[in-house]
Amino acid sequence: MSSNFPVRKIIHVDMDAFYASVEQLDNPELKGKAIAVGGGGKRGVISAASYEARKFGVKSAMSGSLAIKLCPHLIFVKTNFERYAEISKKIRKIFHDYTDLVEPLSLDEAYLDVTVNKKGNPSASKIAEEIRTRIFEEVGLTASAGISINKFIAKVASDYNKPNGQKTVNPEEVIEFLEQLDIRKFYGVGKVTAEKMYQKGIFTGLDLKNKSLEYLDKNFGKSGRYYYNIVRGIQDSEVKPDRIRKSLAAERTFSENLSSEIFMLDKLKQIAEEVSRRLLKSKVAGKTVTLKIKYSDFTLQTRSKTLPYYISDKDVILETATQLLYQETLNNSVRLLGISMSSLNTEKKEKPQPTASVSVQLKFEF
């Protein structure tokens, strides 16, 4: 690691099976049972699964039909995003008792920079433990945490002792931790990339570290430098509390494939109303409307149009999406439609972040 590279005390907090755990919290009769949030019906897709269901191989993004084959006694529960957002807000309030440098990634996970914190506690590990205890006592849910010098390592570490655990990777342990790490555990290395790395003899962080920057650039393109840096513990990504939403979307998967644009208009109206509701709730508007079409053969197509003005009105969104639908002939019958808004009227603001030099890293109490 470069001597000029900033070392921070970063905590990544990740709620355990969040949606499913909220449902079990609200419905005690579901505790200890295999449940899936979403995924009901012939074409449904699962949003989350309880740990009891995961033991059978049930996981998010899986079709409900496959999940029920894996786990015949699986219980399907409807999603309730308003409730999840309500619980998430309570959890974030706890985070802000320790630091204002909180970067939410989703409703169930966030980064916290506690290099300088409101409690004056030099130990990021103790802060993480205290936060997890408070979440359990005040909200009734369990959380896992990873603690280290940057966001990448903290996120990887948070998955180590799940559920309801935490792992700290101290500054002097970073290189050894990364060298021993299975390449599949590297955040940012997906299934396809992992397979490609396997074919090239890269199975661990050490294997990756032994490859030159030129080799990684040649074989992995723009991601090459990223892989080269992270395996050496180099990541200068700050925790950004004002992380700006870049897009907002809604989509629907149909129980039966639709083959005519006329049959899709009613569905588009419902989706446009949902997108408009979310825009208004978030107090934002956008210029670019994108129509997402997934065909029955699972191929995906997007069509976009950028307007000269910001919109959030459901009728204008629907009108634009309808134009996009009729813009080209459909390739096949359609199983999913979605509408997203981007080019939002939000401005990015940067805030100074507290940092510390690697040269003083051993003085850090993690």
HELIX and SHEET records of a PDB file:
HELIX    1   1 PHE A   18  ASP A   26  1                                   9    
HELIX    2   2 PRO A   28  LEU A   30  5                                   3    
HELIX    3   3 TYR A   51  ARG A   54  1                                   4    
HELIX    4   4 GLY A   64  LEU A   70  1                                   7    
HELIX    5   5 PHE A   81  PHE A   95  1                                  15    
HELIX    6   6 ALA A  124  GLU A  138  1                                  15    
HELIX    7   7 LYS A  151  SER A  158  1                                   8    
HELIX    8   8 PRO A  171  GLU A  173  5                                   3    
HELIX    9   9 VAL A  174  GLN A  180  1                                   7    
HELIX   10  10 ILE A  183  LYS A  185  5                                   3    
HELIX   11  11 LYS A  191  GLN A  199  1                                   9    
HELIX   12  12 GLY A  205  LYS A  209  1                                   5    
HELIX   13  13 LEU A  213  PHE A  220  1                                   8    
HELIX   14  14 SER A  223  ILE A  230  1                                   8    
HELIX   15  15 GLU A  261  SER A  282  1                                  22    
HELIX   16  16 LYS A  314  GLN A  327  1                                  14    
HELIX   17  17 VAL A  358  LYS A  363  5                                   6    
SHEET    1   A 2 PRO A   6  VAL A   7  0                                        
SHEET    2   A 2 ALA A 356  SER A 357 -1                                        
SHEET    1   B 5 VAL A 102  SER A 106  0                                        
SHEET    2   B 5 GLU A 109  ASP A 113 -1                                        
SHEET    3   B 5 ILE A  10  MET A  15 -1                                        
SHEET    4   B 5 ALA A 143  SER A 148 -1                                        
SHEET    5   B 5 GLN A 166  THR A 168  1                                        
SHEET    1   C 3 ILE A  46  ALA A  49  0                                        
SHEET    2   C 3 ILE A  35  GLY A  38 -1                                        
SHEET    3   C 3 ILE A  75  VAL A  77  1                                        
SHEET    1   D 4 SER A 247  LEU A 258  0                                        
SHEET    2   D 4 VAL A 334  LEU A 344 -1                                        
SHEET    3   D 4 GLY A 286  TYR A 295 -1                                        
SHEET    4   D 4 LEU A 300  ILE A 311 -1                                        
END                                                                             
